[in-house]
Amino acid sequence: MGGERPKKRRRVPLRDRARYRFDRTLARSAGSLMGWLVVSCLAVVVPVSALLVWTDPGAPPSLSGRLTAVWRSSAETLRLGAVDGTPLRMLLAALLGLVALLCVSTLVGVITTGLAERLAELSRGRSTVLEEGHAVVLGWSDQVFTVVAELVAAQVPHRPRAVVLLADVDKTEMERALAAHVGPSGRTRLICRSGPASDPGVLALVSPRTARTVLVLPSGEPTADAEVLRTLLALRAVLGEDAEGPPVLAAVRDDQYRAAARLAAGPRGTVLETDTVTARLIAQCVRRPGLSLVLRDLLDFAGDEFHLADADAFHGRPFGAALLGHAGACVVGLLTPQGRTLLNPPADTAITPGSRLIILARDEEAARPEDCRHLVERPVIATAPPHPEDAAHVLLLGWNRRAPLVVDQLRRTARPGSVLDVVTDRSVPAPAREPEPEPSGAARLSVRFQSAALSRPETLLGFDLTPYDGTVVLGPDPGDGPDRPDDRTLVTLLALRLVEERTGRQLRVVTELTDDRNRPLAPLDPGSDVIVSGELTGLLLAQIAQNRHLAAVFDELFSADGSTICLRPAGHYVCPGSVTTFATVVAAARDRGECAIGYRRHDRRATPPDHGVRLNPHKAERREWSPDDQVIVVATDPPTPPTPGPPIPNPTREDAPPAHHRECASD
């Protein structure tokens, strides 16, 4: 067998070979690059200088004179000097010019590099913040925009001079996002620093020791709670055991991290559990339509919010006297000298020296005492007790990590005989068996599960929604569904709207969204309850950041037990159709053991953005109270003992309270 034939050598064009050799020469060293730069400059400067000399009518006639002129032109162009004489002098002048050019270029390069590094360091946000009395926000999530916006909107003197944000996000990106979502910050400076907040060395850059308050936000990642815990430990390492350090406010999603976070936050720390708060609000909105609108108005700094006011004018008097003791504020509770918060205490509770009033007002200046008892018109106050709430039939569409908490809250607040139907497209861990009903009465809440493809609108179109008193729509958790969880929620809401159009029956829908920008896209009736969990948490954090004593107030308002915010028919307090003052409504609510804080009207004027909600009206305000109006009160629901069981509710039995008829006092 013969040998293999040699492969035919590929012909490479001369141009490609020259380019390859040139690239290889440049890659050798910096000296090669400088050499090619010199050759390139000479290849352009010398011919052009010669052309200028030869075309000059006043050029020397001799060849040596013209060459000297070419040398001078080239030397001046390259800043090499223009020394004449022997070739040695010209060579030395050129060498001196090259050395000077090299030194100047090196100096410019050093200055440019230093400035570039300094600017890069500033853009990375690694310089120390020298502020006092500022608010420090640690972490980056959707909640940060609500928190910063509310801190900026806070009334003076509550507004911080500066809000410093530290997150493991690019500084430029944070500033751009804040400018887009928050807008102008007025006199409040927004300062961003980049780096992991769980690193004590990085955390010291934002000067937490001199801060007025520190807020720790959870991210949207699965490990968010663990990162919050690490940040709290880093903050403790920076602050030490200083009892005079700033108040620390943190939020976690899972209850299993709450106890550890409280220990890490220290005695001046407050920890919120966001999933539980969201679940409580969803469950309360099922029973009290319009509650989310009230809380949205109550929690932002644009209108009236909770404050602490002096109670000197009421020392030794009962709490009920303070309810009609302010014309421009609504009293809802007491802060005892021992620091205990009493929300809607009994009217005969004595106000002791050192106590402070918890009021709802636009600012603290509105808490000036003013006797309003003369504004009460007793003849129009309704005297008959209201009907108790009936059993409810609720439909829950969708499932996520907060769904078991929602079911548990519905179980705690359900009336005997209530039913909850859960429809989801995923498997739900249900109890192994239904508990045995107690012989004392009907089950408080029965829970039934059904699997269906909620992502298909025709699924809901085939449901009979007539028996349901309320519908709860939950979206999937991030990572369990589409990239934007609200997309599936919007599809479900669209199907419910089609059901309303076909049946002509308006549904009471409570919807959970993750992005507030999707609120206008939701096909819901104006005034429907839409819960944006991130926004709700941000509003709560901003309120408590201004006054840490309000943490106990909001904890009770959002709990299943104790006093909560309720919307009840105006006919429970005054005769329908009567024209009377708000002070009369406050007196009627006081007689029932409640604190009235506003009303919601239902007429053609009940349009966005308030949807008819009016908080803290003046006590002298007179209006006609129609049967459709509602009074907003802080009240305690009739006690219902909690039932033990897993997160998926287990029904119990309870006797229903007797029914009453409603009457009005005659004029």
N, C-alpha and C positions, 0 to 999 in steps of 0.2 A: 504494500500500500504506500502510496506517495505521501509526502508531508502535506500539512495544511497550507493552503494558499495564503500568503500574507494579505492582511486586510489593506484595502486601498486607503491611503492617507487622505483625510478630508482637507480640502483647501480652505484656508481661513483668509478672508480678505485682509489686505494690508491695514485698512482703517481699523478693523477690530483688533488686530495684533498690536497696533500702536496704542489704542485705548487701553488694552489690557496691561501693557507694560507701563503706561503712565499711571494707572490705578495702583499697580504693584509698587511703583516707586513712591507714590504718596503714602502708602501704608507702612513704609519702612520706619520713618521717624519724623519728628517735627522739623529737623534740619532740612530734610528733603522737601518738605512743604514750603519752608522759607526760601529755599533755593529756587523752586519753581515760581514762587511769587516774584522774586527779583528778576528772573528771566522774563516773566510775562510783562512786568512793568517796563523793563528796558526795551522789550520788543515793540511796545506801543509808544513809549515816550520818546525814544531816540529818533525813530523814523518821522514822527510827527514834528519834532523839533527841527530836524533837517529840512523838512518840507517848508516849515515856516521861514527858516533862514533863506533858503534858495528862492523863495517867492517874494522876499522883502526887497523892494527897490533900493533901500539904503544899506543893504548888507555889504560887508567888506568884499572887494573884488578878488582878493587872493584866497586860495584854497585853505591855507592855514588860518586865516582870519575867520573864514566861514565855519571851519571846524571848531574854532574857539567859541564862536557864537552858539553853535549847536550844543557845546558843552555847558555854556552858561544857562541856556534855556532848559536843558535837561536837569541840571543841578538845582535850579530854582524850583522846577516842578516837583522834584523828589526831595526837596529841602536838604540837599547835600552840601550846600554852600556853593560859592561861585569864584573860588580862588583861581587866579591865572598863574602862569609861569611854567616851570618845568613839569614834565609828566609826574615826577616824584611828588611835587607839591600838590598837584591835582589829585593824585592817588591818596595822599594823606588827608586831603580835604574830604574826599569821598568816604574814606574810612571813618573819619570823625563824624561826618553827617549820618552814616549808617548806625554808629554807636549811639549817637544822640536820639535817632529815630527809634532804636530798639529800647532805650531807657524810657523815653516818653510813652511808647506803646505799652511797655510792661507796666508802667505806673498807671496808665489809663485802664489797663486790663485788671490790675489789682483793685482799683477803686470800683470799677464796674462789677467785678465779682463780689466784692464786699457788700455793695449796695443791693445786688441781686439776692444774695443770701439773707440779708436783713429783711428785705421786702418779702422774701419767701417765708421767713420765720414769722413775720407779722401776719401774712396771709394764712399761715397755718394756725394762728391764734395761740401762741406759746409764750406770750409775755404776761407778766404778773399784773393783776388788776388791783389798783390802789383806790378802793372805794370804801365808804362807811355808810351803814344804814341801807344797803342795797338788798335786793332780793336775788337769791341764787337758785337757778333752776338746773337740776342735774338730770340728764337723759334727754332723748329725742323721740317723740312719737306724735301722733295726731293731737294729743291732748295739749302739747306745748303751745300751739297757736291760741287755743282758748285761754289757757293760763296767762300767757303774756298779754293778750288783749284785755283781759279783765284786770290785771295788775295795772296796766296803763290807764284803764278807764276808771280806776278807783278814785273816790273823792279825796281831796286833800283834807287832813294830813295823812291819810292812809296810803296815798300813792307813793311808791318808792322813787327815789331820785334816779336809780339805775336798776335795770334788770340784767343780770349776768347769766348767760347760758353756757353750760359746759356739756359737750357730747362728743362721742367718737365719730363726728361727721365733719366734713370739710367746712371751714369757717365761711368761705365765700358762698357755699351752697346754703348754709344756715341763714346768712344775711339775706340772700335772695328770696328764700322761702318766707322769712318773716316779713319782708317788705311786701310780698304778694298777698299773704293771708292776714296780717295784722294792720298794715298800712302805716300812716304817720303816727309816731309815738309821742308827739308833742314835746313836753319838757322832760319826759322820761327817756334816758339814754338806754339803748339796747346794745349790749356788749357780748360778743360771741367768742368763745375759746374752744379750741379743738383738742380732744384727747380723751382717753378712757377715764370716766369719773370714779372708777373703782381703784385707781392708782393714787395713793396718798400724795406722791410728788406732783402729779398733775392737778389733783384736787386743790392743793395749796395755791395754785395760780389764781383762783377766783376769790381768795381771801374770805373763807367762810367764817372766820373768827369775828370779823367786824360786820357781818351781814345782819340784816334785820330779821330775815327768815330764810330757810333753806327748804326747797321742795325737790323731792326725788320722784321722777316719773318712770313708770314701766314702759318698755318698748313693746312692739308687736311681735317679738320673737318668742318661741316656746320657752326659752330660758330667761324670760324677762324678770320673773320673781327672784330667781337666784341672783341675777345681776343687781337688782335693787338691794338685796341683802348684802352683797359685796360692797356696794356703794355706801350703805349705812355704816358698815364696819370701817371702811376707809375714812369716812367722815368722823367717826369716833376717834380714829387714830390721829387725825389732824387736830380735832378740837380737844382731845384729852378728856379728862374728867371734870372739865370746867362746868360748874353748875350754872354759871351766868352766860353760857353760850346761847346762840340763837335758837328759837324754836325750830324743830325739824318736822316736816310733814311729808309722808311717803305714801305711796299707793302700791298695793299688790293685787294680783288677780285671784290667786288661790288662797283659800282659808288656811291651808297647812303651813304657809309661810308667815301668817299674820303674827303669831306669838313670837317667833324668832325675830321678825322685823321690829316688833315693839321693844324687845330686849336690846337690839342693836341701836335703835333710835334713842334710847335713854329716857330719863324722866321728863325731858322737855319735848319728847317726840309724840307724834300722832300718826297712826297708820290706818288708812282706809282700805277696805276690801272692795274693789271695783265691781267684781262680778256679783257679789251679794247685793250691793247697792242698786245695781241695774235690775236685778231680778225682783227686788222689793218694789221698785218703782213700776215695773211692768205689771206685777200682780195688783198693785194699788190702782193703776189706771184701768184695769178690767172692771173694777167695782165703782170707780169714780171717773167717768169720762171727763176729759178736759183738765185733769190734774197735771199733766205734763206742761200745759200752757201756763198754769199758775207757777209751777216750780221754775220754769224757764225765766219768767218775769221776776221771780223771787231771788234767784241765784245770781243773776247778772248785776253789774254795777250801774246799769243804765237808768234804773228807777229806784224803787224802795228795797231796802235789804235790812237784815237784822243788825241791831246795835245794842250796846250796853249803856244804860242811862242811870244816873243817880236816883236814889229812892228816898232822899232826905225828906221830901214833902209828905211822905206816906209812912214814916216810922210810927209803929204802934197801931197802924190801921190794917184792916184786912186787905188781901190781894184784890178782892172784887172792887174795892174803892178805886184802885189804880186803873181799872179798865176804862172808866169814864173820867180819868184825870188828865188826859192829854187830848187836845183837839187835832193835832197834826201827826199823831203817832198811835199805833195799836200795840198795846201791851199783851205779851203772850206768855211770860214766865218770869222766874226769879233766879238770880245767882246768889246763893247764900254766902255769908262771910267765910264759911269753910270751903268755898269753891264748888259746892254741889249745885247742879243745874236742875231746876224744877220747871218743867214745861206744862203749862195749863194746870197749875195746882188748884186745889179746892178754893172757892171764893173766900172762905173764912180763914185762910192761911195768913198768919200774922207776918207783917213785914218788919224784920228786926233791924236794928242799926248795923250798918256795914253791908247790908244787902244791896244789890243792884237789880234794876229792871231789865228784862229782855224785851226789846221793843222792835217793831217794824216801822221804819221811817226812812225818809230820803237821806237825812244826815242827822248827826247828833244834836244839832241846834234845834231840830223840830221837836225835841223831847221836853220842851218847857211845859211845866204843869199848868193845866187850865181846867177848871171844873166844868164838866159838860152835862151834869145831871139835869139841868134845866131844859136840855134839848130832847129829853126822853118823853115820848108821848105814849103813856101806858094803855090807853083804850084800844090801840090797834095791834097790840102784841097778842099773838096766838098763844092760847093756854093749853090746848089739848096735846098730849104726847103724840109724836109721829108714828107711823107704821114701821115696824121692824123690816129689815131687808129680807126679801124672799130668797129661796134657793136659786142658784144660777146654773145655766147650762153653757159651758164655755168650750170653744174649739181652739186647739193649739196646732198650728201648722208649722212644721220644721223642727229641727233639733240641733242644738249645739252644746257647748260646755256649760252654758248658763241655764239650759232648759231644766235640768233637775232642780236647780235652785228656784226657778220660777214655779215649778210644780209644788215644791215644798212650801213656798210662800202662799200659793193659792190654797193649799191644804190648811194652813194656819188660819187663814181669814175666811174660809168658806162657811156658808150657812148650811145647816143640816139639810140633806137631800140634794146637794149640788152635784153636778156631773161634769167631768172634764174628759173630752175626747181628744186624743193626741194622734195626729196623722203625720207620718214622717216616711221618708224614702230610705231610711237606714235602720238597722237593728238597734233596739233600745233595751237595756237590761231592766226587765220588770221583776217584781217579787216572785219568788218561787210559787207562792200560793196566796190567795186573798185572805186577809185576816178574818177571823170569825166575827160577825157583827155582834156588838154588845146588845143585851136585851133592853137597855134603857131607851132606845129610840132608833131613828133612822140613821144611816151612815151620813157623816158630814160631807165627804167628797168621795165619789166613785171615779176611778181613773180607768179609761179604756183606750187601748192602743190599736192602731190600724196602719198598715203599710200601703203607700201609694206613691206614684211618680209625680211629685209636686212640681218638677221641672216642666211638665207638660200641662198647658192651660186646660186642656179638655178634661183632665182629672177633676179639677175643682168644679168645672161646669156641670159635671154629673152629680155633684153633691147636693143634698137637700140642706140648705143652711137656715131654713125657717125656724127650727127649734132653738137656735143658739142666741143667747143674750149678748155675747161678745166673742170676738175672734182675736187671737194673738198670732202674729206672724214673726217667726225667728229665721234669720239667715244662717247659712253654714259658717263654721269657723274658717279663718284663713288657712288655706292648704287643704281643706276638705272638699272644696268645690271649685268654682271658677276663680280666676285671679282677683276679681272684685266680688266679694260675697254679696254685695247689695244687688248685683245683677239678678240673681235668682229671687231675691225678695221682691224686686220690682215686677218680675214676671208673675209672681203669686198675687201681688196687689192688683195687677192688671186683670187677672182672671176674676178676682173678687169684684172688681168694678163691673165686669161684664155680667156677673151674677146679679148684681144690684139692678142693672139696666133691664135684665130679663124678668126679674121678679117684682120690680118696683118697690123693693123693701131696702131701706138704708141699714147697712151693717155697722155695728160698733167695732172698729178695728184698732188694735194697739200694735204698732209696728216697731221693730228694732232695726236700726240702720247703723252702719259703721262709719259713714262719711256724711257730714252735714250737708255737703254740696249736692247730695242726692235727694234731699228733702223736697225741693221744688219738682223733681221728676216723679215723685211718688204719686200714683193716681188715686188720691184720697180726697175726701171732702175737706174743705177748710175747717180748721179747728180740730181735726183728728189728732189722736195721741201718737206722736212719733218720738221714740226714745233713741237718741244718739249717745251710745255709751261713753265714747271718748269725750264728747262735749259735756255730758253730765258730770263726769269725773273732774274735768278741768274746771268747771264752774264751782264745784264743791271745794276743790283744792284752793282756788283763788279766794273764796270766802273765808275758809278757815285760816289761810295764810294771813289775813288781815286781823283776825281775832281768834286765837286758839280755843277760847271758851265756847265758841260756836260749834265745835266738834261734837260735844254732847247733845246740843240742840238738834243738829242734823241727823245724828245717829238715832235719836228717838223718833224723829219725823219719818225716817225711812224704815223703821223697824216694823215688824208685824204686831208688836205689843206696844202699849203706851199710847201717847198722844200722837196723832197724825193730822195731816191736812185733808179736809173733806170738803166736797161741794154738795150742799144739800138744798132742797127746794126752799125758796124764800117763804113759801107758805108755812113752813115749820116755825117761823119766827114772827112774821107780821101777816095780817090779813091780806090775801091777794087783792090787788087793785087799789090798796091804800097808798096815800101819799104821805110819807113821813121821812124823818131824818135817819142817817146812818147810826146816830147815837141810840136810837130806838132799837135798831137791830142788834147793836152791841149789848144793850141791856137785856134783850130777849135771849141772846146767846148765853149771857152770864147766868141767867136764871136756869139754863139747861146744863150748866157746868162746862161751857165752851167759851173760846175767845174768838170773836169775829174779827177778821183781818181784811175783808173786802167782799166783792161780789162779781158775778159774771152775768151780764145781761144777754138775752137771746132775742135780738130783733135785727132789723136791717142794718143797723149801725155796727153790729158785731162783726167787723171785717178785720183782715190782717192790718198791722202785725199783732195787735193785742187780742183779737177775736172776742172782744167784749169783756175781757178780764180787767178789773179795776181794783188794785191793791191800795190799802190805806187811804180811803177817801176821807175828806174832812168830816168831823162828827156832825157839823151843821148842814152837810149836803142833803138836800131833799130831792126825792125822786119817787116816781110811781113804781111800785113793786108788782110786777106781773107774775102770773102763776108759773111762767117758764123761766123766770130768773132764778139764779142760784146764789146762795150765800157761802162764802169761803170762810171756814172756821178751823181752828186748831182744837180738836176734840179727841176724846178717848172712846174707842168703839166698845160696845158691850163685850165683856171679857169672854173669851173662848179658850178653855184650857188646851195647851198644845198636846198633840198626839205623838207618841214616840213612833219611830219607824225610819226606814232608809230614805235617801233623797227622793225616790219615787214614792209618792204619798200612799199611805195606807188609810182606808176609810175607818171612821169611828161612828159611834151613835151618840146623839145628843138631843135632848128635848127642845123643841122649838119654843121660843118665847111667845107669850100671848099677844094677840093683835090688839091695836087700839085704833080709835077713830079720831080724826083731826077736826078740831073746831076752832073758831075764832071768837075772841071777846067782842061783844057788841059795843058800839059807840055809846 
